[in-house]
Amino acid sequence: MARPVGTPVPKLADVARWLWIASAGVGMARFVSQLFDRETLVAEARRQNPALGQDQIDAGVDGGILFGLLVATAILLAYTRLANTMARGRGWARVVLTVLGGASIAFGLFRLVAWSSGTAAALGVQLRPVDLVVTVVTTALDASAIVLMHRASAHFRTRVTVDSASPRS
């Protein structure tokens, strides 16, 4: 079942699409910037595996960076595909994005509460200011996208079936 060809995407659904893509892009940019902090990655690998030699640590960090880049790219592509599918009026994509966005919002709020209450510091988790900014931005983008998607509910009910479009004999 598809929307009629040439049917414009409602403004709310279109803005929601771009908010999802922006949120995924911001998250990916922060993740990639963390991947390129090689000194921190090497120090963490050395802390976790003190018996490894430098060559082994370097190989492990290199492999981790490559794997991280592949995962980040796959996630960005998946969010972009889901957002575009949602904008075309597919209800299942709206449901998937709502679940993913809800989880992201819950995690973001958890992080912010843990930071503001001092729980994160007590557990030895350091949240840099840029991490907090990214958390606030992605949480706001995800929440806005969910609201806009659901405000455009009529877009997801407008369906034309192949059977109803063709004359019956």
C-alpha positions, 0 to 999 in steps of 0.5 A: 500500500503506497501513497499516491505518486506526487502526494506532498509530504506534510510539513510536520512529517518533513520537519520530523524527518530532518530532525531525526536525521539531524539527531543521528548526525549530531550523535554520530559526529560526537561518537566519531570525535571520541573515536579519534581521541586515540590517546584516550583509547590507548590509555583505556586499552592499556588500563583494561589489558596491562599485559598486552604489548604496544603493538597489540594495543595499537592493533586493537585500537585500530580495529575498534576505531574501524568497527566504530566507524562502520557501526556509526555509519550503519546507524546514521544510514538506518535512521536516515532510511527510517526517517525517509520511510516515515515521511512517505507515510509508513506507520511502521517506520513511525512506530520504530522511530517512536520506540528508538526516540523514546529510548534515546530520550530516556537515556538522555534524561537518565544521563542528565539526572545522573550528572546533575545529582552527582551520581555519575561522578560518584560512580566514576563516570566523567561527563565532559561539557560537550557530552552534556551539550550533545545529550541535551541537543539530541534529546530535544531533537528526538522529543521534537521529532516524536511530537511532530510525527504524531501531530501529522497522524493524518499523513499515516492514515491516508492510504490508497490501495491498489484494489480501490484504485482499479475498476472492478469487473 
